[in-house]
Amino acid sequence: MTTRTGHTAVQVEGLTVVFGRFVAISDLTFSVRYGEVRGLIGPNGAGKTTLLDVLTGKSRPREGRVLLDGTINLEGLNEVARVQAGIGRKFQKPSVFEALTVHENLDLACRLHPRSLPREVLERDGRKRERIERLLDIIGLTALRGAPAGVLSHGQKQWLEIGMVVVQEPKLLLLDEPVAGMSDEETARTATLIKTLRSPDRSIVVVEHDMDFVEQVADDVTVLQDGRTLFEGSMVAARQDPRVIEGYIGR
């Protein structure tokens, strides 16, 4: 069976994003391969969230382009169309439906996906159930499947929301500060979860300030500063790079 491993999942070319007089991203080139977990780090205001906003269609660049699968130009596609194309994003603050059960949250996420038209939902109902059951196990919430999401801990809500994105089977999974506010134990479990979600047909981009966590999960890191690439390589090498030490770690 052919997989996409090693092929380019997303490619950003010459990206510039401007808000008024503020240049958030300047002539940025960035790419991630299928099967890869990429850490995206840097000081506040470096352009990390703006890059995710551009990838998902929330913000529009002044210059440059974004290619999915190496060929699909995302210019002109709105946020819904980009989800349909295979881009999924988990924001920093979990936004689950607290009155619904854990299982109902996953089921709803599956049904609300743009590709899940009513006829298709019915045709794939058995597959959908299997997918949800598998995800409940992966995110560690099987025992809480019938509990209202509102009773979950902060970490459990984060895992549920990750599951709600993954159930839609994205090719590109964007995780914005997935361990913010977590205990050490929850952080360790989240690292295990991300490793489990690694797939030959998916790339994962993790924005995070916890560099120990990033080192655990990421193959390589891209360090941004002032909307430009400061460094790209392993987290071990990043910690030793004078530019990264001066521009980020030393702050």
N, C-alpha and C positions, 0 to 999 in steps of 0.2 A: 504494500500500500504506500503510495506516494505522500510525503508530508511536505510542509512548507519550511521546515527547519533550515535556517541559514539564509533564506530568501528575505528580502527587505519587506517588512510589514508596513512601516510608515517612513516617509522621507520628506524632510522639510528643506527647502532650498531658498536661500537668500531672503529669509523672512524678516520683515521690518513691521513693527506695530507701533503706532503713535497715538497717544491720547492728548489732544490739545498740543501743548509744546513739549510734553513728556514723551521721550522715546523709551518705550517699555522693552522692546526687542529690536536689536540692530543687526541686520544682515546675518541672521542666524542660519546655519546649516546643521541639520541634526537627523540621524536615522537610527532605527531600531530593527533588529532582525526577528523573524519568527523563532520561537523557542527561547528567547532571551528575556531576562529580567534586568531592566536598566534603572539605576538610581539617578534621580534628578535632584541635585542639591545646590545650595548656595544661600547667601544671606537674603534677608527679607528685601523685597524690591528688585531681586535679580532677574525676574521675568519667568519664574517657574509656573506660577498659576496662569499667567498670561499665555504661555505656550499651551497649556492644557485647554484654555479657553479657545484658542485658535483651532486646535485639533478637533474640538467638539462643535465648533461653529458659533460659540457664544460671542467671540470677538473676531473681527475681520482685519486682516493685515493690509497695510498700505502697499507693500511690495512682497514678492515672493510667492511660492506655491507649496501646497501640501499634497503628496501622493500617497494613496493607500494601495497596498499590494504592488507598489512600484509603477502602477499604470493609471489608477483611478484618481483623477484630479478632483479634489474636494471643493474647488472654487465654485461658489454659487449654490452649494448644498446647505440647507438649513440644518438645525440641530437634530430634528427628527430624521431627516434623510441620512445623516451621518450615523445615527444609531442603527438605522436600517442597513447601512453599509458595513457595520461591524465594529463601531467604536463605542465602548462602554466606560462610564466614569463614575467613580465613587468619590463624593465630596468629603471634606474634612469632618464636618458635623453630620452624624447619622440622621437620616430623615426617613424613618420607618413609620408605618401606620400602627400607632401604639394600641388602638382599640381592636385591631385584628390579631389573630394568632400568628405565631411564627410561620406555620405552614401556609396560612392564608396570604401573608405578605409575599412569600415566594411564588405562590400561585398567581396572585394579582400581577406581580412583576412580569411573569411569563405571558399573561393574557394582554397586558398593556403594551407589550413589545410591538413595534410597528409591523413586524412580519407576521404577527399572530392574528391574522384575520379569523373571524368566527369559523369558517369552514375548515381552515387549516388547523385551528385549535382542536376541533372535533376529530379530524383525521389523525392528529398526532397526540391524542389524549393519553394513550398508553405510554408513549415515549416521554411525554411531559411529566407524567407521574414518576416514572423511573428517574428522570433527571432531577426532580425535586427531592426524591428520597435519597439519591446519591449526594446531593448538595447538603442536605440536612446532616448527613454523616460527616462530610468533609468540613463543614463549619462548626461541627461539634454541638449542634442544637437538636439532635434527634429526640432526646429526653424532654425537651421543652417545646416540641412541635405544636402542642395544643395550648400552650400558654400565651396570654396576650403579650405582644411585643413590648408593651409599656412596663412590664415587670423585669425586663432584662437589665443586666448591668450595662455600663457604658461600653465595655469591651464586647459583650455579646451583641449589642445593637450594631456595633461596627461590623462584626462578622456576618450578621444577618444582612446588612446592606451590601456587603461584598457579595454575598450569595444572591441577592436580588439583581445585581448587575451580571454576575456570571451565569445565572439561569438563562439569560438572553443570548448566551454563547457568542460573546464578542471576540473579534480577531485581535483587537487592541484594547487592553484593559488598563485604564488610568486610575491610579490610587493616590489620592491627595491626603498626605499626612495620616496614614491608616492607624498609627499607634499613638497619636496625640492624646494625652490624658489617660493613657493606660498604665496599669501596674506592670511591674517587671514580669510577672507570670503571664499576664495577658499579652504583653509584647512578645514574649517567647512563643506563645501559641500562635500569634499572628504571623510570625516568621515561618513557622511550620506550615501554616495555612497557605501562605504565598508560594512556598516551595511546592506544595501539593498541587496548586493551581497551574504550575508551569506546564506548558503543553507545546508539542511541536507545531501546532496550528494556531498558537496565540503568542503575542508579545505582551509584556507587562512593564509599565512605567510607574515607578514609585517615587513620589515627591515626599521627602521626609527630612527632618532636622536631626533625628537620632542616627548618628553616623555608625554606631555599633550595630544597630538594626540593619542599616543599609548594607554594611559589610557582610552581614549574614545572608541576605537574600539576593543581592545584585551581582550579576556577572561583571558589569562595568558601571561606572558612574560618569555622568556629565555634570560638571560644575559650571554654573552660570554666575556671571557677575555683570551688572549693568546691562543686561540684555544680550550679552555675548558669551561665547564659550570660553571659559578660563582654562579648563582642563578636561580631558577625556581619557579614561583608562580605569585601572582597578582602584578599589577603595584604599587598598594598602599603599599604592603609589600616590594616590591623592593626598593622603595624610603626610607624605614626605615631600610633596612638591612645594617649593618656596612660594610660588604664586598663590596656591590654595591656602597655605599657612597664613600668609599676609592678608589675603583678601577675604578669607572666610573663617578658617579655624581659629586664627588669632584674635578674632573680634570678640 
